[in-house]
Amino acid sequence: MFTVLLAAASYLLMEPVTYGTHRFVMHGIGLRLHRSHHRRDSTGWEANDAFPVVFAASAMIATAAAYGGLTGRWVLAVVVGVTLYGASYALVHDLYIHRRLPLFHRRYAVLDRLAEAHRIHHLYHGEPYGMLVPIVPAELRRRAAHTEPDPVTRVL
């Protein structure tokens, strides 16, 4: 039971971690890589794809360390929660919002709400930085309501 709770807590804590990483790393020292994601001509692989590769590699190293006895087995529960969050993020961000693979043929209201928040992020290159629980300032939501979807960046 402790393992399940730890995995669930890890999943939930990933949203604030993602916010901080997106805000202070991707829009900070990692902007050179992340900028590829905000360009209008972005298609296929982006320099920004280095971020999930590094995150996945970190999870694999932590898993190997846990199996090799270098860390406690509780690390596996944390890695499961983090990995499930990463999969959720990829599903929403890459597959649903940006349509990097044509897997979604229907629209879903709950995901469209997340897509609209992400569209606002792309419009203003600022808030919201969160993905699965984005907090959009009311003023940005009002300003964005008067803009059209951008078909080039594939964001609603």
C-alpha positions in Angstrom: 0.0 0.0 0.0 2.9 2.4 0.8 4.3 1.8 -2.7 1.0 2.7 -4.4 0.7 5.9 -2.2 4.3 6.8 -3.0 3.8 6.3 -6.7 0.5 8.4 -6.6 2.2 11.1 -4.6 5.1 11.2 -7.0 2.7 11.5 -9.9 0.9 14.4 -8.2 4.1 16.2 -7.3 5.3 16.1 -10.9 2.9 19.0 -11.8 4.7 21.6 -9.7 8.1 20.1 -10.7 7.1 20.4 -14.3 6.0 24.0 -13.8 9.3 24.9 -12.2 11.3 23.0 -14.9 9.3 24.6 -17.7 9.5 28.1 -16.1 13.1 28.2 -14.8 14.9 25.7 -17.0 13.2 25.6 -20.4 12.4 29.3 -20.4 15.7 30.1 -18.6 19.0 28.4 -19.2 17.5 25.8 -21.5 15.7 28.3 -23.7 18.1 27.7 -26.6 16.7 24.1 -26.9 13.2 25.0 -25.9 12.9 27.8 -28.4 12.5 25.1 -31.2 9.2 24.2 -29.7 7.9 27.8 -30.0 9.0 28.3 -33.6 6.3 28.5 -36.2 8.2 26.2 -38.6 8.7 23.5 -36.0 7.9 20.1 -37.6 9.2 16.6 -36.8 12.0 16.3 -34.2 12.8 19.5 -32.3 15.9 20.4 -30.2 13.3 20.6 -27.4 12.9 16.8 -27.6 16.2 16.6 -25.7 14.4 17.4 -22.5 12.1 14.3 -22.4 15.1 12.2 -23.5 17.1 13.4 -20.5 14.1 12.9 -18.2 13.5 9.4 -19.4 17.2 8.5 -19.2 17.2 9.8 -15.6 14.3 7.5 -14.8 16.1 4.5 -16.4 19.2 5.2 -14.4 17.2 5.5 -11.1 15.4 2.2 -12.0 18.7 0.4 -12.7 20.2 1.8 -9.4 17.2 0.5 -7.5 17.4 -3.0 -9.1 21.1 -3.0 -8.6 20.8 -2.3 -4.8 22.4 1.1 -5.0 19.2 2.8 -3.7 16.2 1.7 -1.7 13.4 -0.1 -3.5 11.1 2.9 -2.7 12.9 4.6 -5.6 11.0 2.3 -8.0 7.7 3.6 -6.7 8.8 7.2 -7.3 10.0 6.3 -10.8 6.6 4.6 -11.6 4.8 7.8 -10.5 7.2 10.1 -12.5 7.0 7.8 -15.5 3.2 7.7 -15.5 3.2 11.5 -15.3 5.6 11.7 -18.2 3.4 9.4 -20.3 0.3 11.6 -19.4 2.3 14.7 -20.4 3.3 13.2 -23.7 -0.2 12.0 -24.4 -1.7 15.4 -23.7 1.0 17.7 -25.0 2.6 15.9 -27.9 -0.2 13.6 -29.2 -3.4 15.6 -28.4 -2.4 19.2 -28.5 0.4 19.3 -31.0 -0.8 16.3 -33.0 2.7 15.0 -33.5 1.2 11.6 -34.4 -2.3 11.3 -35.8 -3.8 9.2 -33.0 -6.6 11.4 -31.9 -9.5 11.9 -34.4 -12.0 13.2 -31.9 -12.0 16.3 -29.6 -12.4 15.9 -25.9 -13.6 18.8 -23.8 -11.3 18.2 -20.8 -8.2 18.0 -23.1 -9.4 21.0 -25.1 -9.2 23.0 -21.9 -5.6 22.0 -21.5 -5.0 22.7 -25.2 -6.4 26.2 -24.8 -4.1 26.9 -21.8 -1.1 25.7 -23.8 -2.2 27.9 -26.8 -2.1 30.8 -24.4 1.4 29.8 -23.3 2.5 29.7 -27.0 0.9 33.1 -27.7 2.6 35.0 -24.9 5.7 32.7 -24.1 4.8 32.9 -20.4 2.1 31.6 -18.1 0.8 29.0 -17.9 3.8 26.8 -17.5 2.0 23.9 -16.0 0.5 21.2 -18.3 -2.0 18.9 -16.6 -3.2 21.6 -14.1 -2.4 24.9 -15.8 -3.3 28.1 -14.0 -4.1 30.7 -16.6 -4.2 34.3 -15.4 -7.7 35.8 -16.2 -6.2 38.7 -18.1 -4.3 36.4 -20.4 -7.5 34.3 -21.0 -9.4 37.5 -21.9 -6.6 38.6 -24.3 -6.3 35.2 -25.9 -10.1 35.0 -26.5 -9.7 37.6 -29.2 -7.0 35.6 -31.2 -7.4 32.8 -33.7 -5.9 29.3 -33.3 -2.5 29.0 -34.9 -2.6 26.1 -37.4 1.2 26.4 -38.0 2.1 25.5 -34.4 -0.7 23.0 -34.3 -2.0 24.3 -31.0 -5.8 24.8 -30.7 
